[in-house]
Amino acid sequence: MLRPSVAIVLAFLTPLALAQGAGEQAPERVVAGTVSLVDGDVRFLDANQQARRPNARDPIYEGDSIVTGSGGEVHLDMQDGGYIGVRPGTRMRIVNFKAEGAADDSFLISLLEGSFRAVTGWITHSGNRRAEVQTPTATIGVRGTDYEPLVIPEGSKAGEPGTYDRVNIGETEMRTKEGSIIVRPNQAGFVPHRGAARPRVLERIPALFKPTRNEKRFEGLHQRIHQHLEERRLQRVKQIEQRRLQRGKPGAQQKSALDPRPEQRRQQQREEALRQKRLQEAQKQARQREERQAEKRQHMFQKQQDQARAARKAEHQERRKRPAEKRE
């Protein structure tokens, strides 16, 4: 795919990162996710242009940039339960990432070059425009989905410069000043680099989207993530609440949806217990239906076997009767 030099990319990002970090002195860095896999040449850069080589289980923070070499790849477990696989030859930045389990959770990712594949977590379930990927030519609104944005810069020989967006599950919305389109499963959208253009859905998914040697990690991942997503969100709410209690910050005037009153917490627990009970009952009914269907299939099979044996027996008796009739 795209093959930028990491050294050149780091030099390019220096003024950008410094400009974005100027005057920003947050008391504590917000963890956006943790590293699940590192393969090849990968660098993280903070807002002050301090580069580091990540290792498995290292955190990645809000505001960090990611640069991968021509053979580099890094996968991230995000705080909202989602998963991102950053592909080779990519420059991107996690502009913001808030995943506290509340309705105002959001993320914004800036993709300058290259590609990543992502399975979203609970942030995209709110149905509003709080989950976006920005590129030099378009904004991609992300809904509960498995999607792959890709940016080819001007002057690259990889293909026509612009923003591409492939959807595997769910849907995304590609937007420019000229209009917007919805990209659905097994489709790819495109916005060219030059000229004021409305996004369009391509006739076929371009060959630019190439799986990496770690692509098997995405097989069945969407189902596995969303199977336990609500449980992870509630765990995250509890984690944030405990952290605030330890700091001694949550006063009566500071309480929010993440720090509900005891009665509200008990109500949430009752609702979760009811949801689990309904889920178990639904699973039980599904097993019972499957058992009844299996019994029915076995009964039908046995009936067919009995009919076949009866037919063979009747045919055998008929053949034995014919010689006796001839003799008479």
QUIHUWO-V715955 format. One record per residue. PSI is psi in whole degrees, 0 to 359 (999 if undefined). NEAR is the number of other ideal C-beta (glycine too) atoms within 12 Angstrom. Layout:
psi = (PSI	PSI)
near = (NEAR	NEAR)
This chain:
psi = (230	144	68	153	132	322	317	319	318	320	322	321	344	302	326	313	320	320	319	331	352	129	1	112	78	140	331	136	138	123	124	332	184	153	128	326	139	129	112	204	109	136	143	142	132	182	340	14	20	117	148	152	118	155	165	139	2	149	154	136	156	131	348	147	154	130	124	141	186	337	14	147	139	138	143	133	114	158	339	13	355	182	136	131	108	124	170	151	41	143	121	166	136	93	310	154	103	117	82	6	9	174	339	15	148	164	153	122	133	120	112	327	146	209	157	160	137	141	119	157	217	345	321	358	348	343	7	181	61	4	110	152	124	135	174	341	351	165	131	113	125	130	174	109	171	111	164	99	152	134	125	118	166	136	353	148	4	331	189	127	142	192	127	152	112	140	130	318	141	220	159	165	120	128	140	179	337	350	191	160	159	128	123	176	140	30	163	134	166	141	123	160	320	149	151	109	147	141	153	153	128	156	329	160	123	156	358	330	97	132	149	177	349	16	337	342	340	354	118	7	320	314	318	319	311	348	327	22	316	323	318	323	316	323	320	319	315	320	315	319	315	322	318	323	320	328	349	23	325	94	176	324	348	358	143	194	337	344	63	162	161	318	322	321	318	322	318	319	319	317	320	320	320	320	318	321	316	321	316	320	320	319	321	315	322	319	318	319	319	320	318	320	321	318	320	318	321	319	315	320	316	321	317	321	315	318	320	318	319	321	316	321	317	319	322	317	323	320	323	330	328	316	321	322	322	321	321	999)
near = (34	34	24	32	20	31	15	17	36	27	18	21	35	23	13	24	33	18	14	25	27	13	10	18	11	15	8	11	22	27	29	38	36	24	32	28	30	30	26	26	28	40	34	39	35	29	30	24	27	21	25	23	22	34	17	18	16	24	27	40	33	31	32	42	43	52	44	42	32	24	22	37	37	42	39	44	31	40	37	42	36	42	36	46	42	50	43	35	40	46	40	42	38	40	30	28	36	30	40	31	34	25	19	17	35	31	40	28	44	34	43	35	43	44	44	46	40	47	39	44	42	37	42	40	28	25	16	17	21	26	39	32	42	28	40	25	38	39	29	47	38	45	28	29	37	36	47	46	47	47	43	36	30	18	14	21	13	28	27	25	27	35	44	44	49	39	38	30	30	29	29	42	32	41	28	29	14	17	17	23	29	23	39	23	21	19	31	36	42	38	39	27	25	16	14	14	23	20	34	25	27	29	10	13	24	24	15	32	32	22	22	31	17	25	21	13	26	29	15	16	29	29	14	18	33	28	15	17	29	24	21	27	33	27	22	29	33	23	20	30	30	16	20	20	17	11	15	9	19	20	12	9	8	14	18	22	19	31	28	21	15	12	10	18	20	13	14	25	18	14	16	21	15	14	17	18	14	14	18	14	14	14	15	14	14	14	14	14	14	14	14	14	14	14	14	14	14	14	14	14	14	14	14	14	14	14	14	14	14	14	14	14	14	14	14	13	13	14	13	13	14	13	10	11	10	8	7	7)
